[in-house]
Amino acid sequence: MDIAKREPGVKNAFPVHGRWDIVVETEELPLTDIADIGMHIYKAEGVEIVETLIEYPEMT
């Protein structure tokens, strides 16, 4: 979790129960920057899977 918190653009990282161990919340960033954050976390020791979910703006 500390690795994620040190990434530029990360607002929050916190543990969760369920399929994944942590959630990382970022600032509004270009997709390439979000992909870079995911790759840096993926390369950390002990990390096996990273899944990136993108929030869509509310549809009216």
Secondary structure as GFF3:
##gff-version 3
##sequence-region A 1 60
A	DSSP	alpha_helix	2	5	.	.	.	ID=ss1
A	DSSP	beta_strand	10	15	.	.	.	ID=ss2
A	DSSP	beta_strand	22	26	.	.	.	ID=ss3
A	DSSP	alpha_helix	31	42	.	.	.	ID=ss4
###
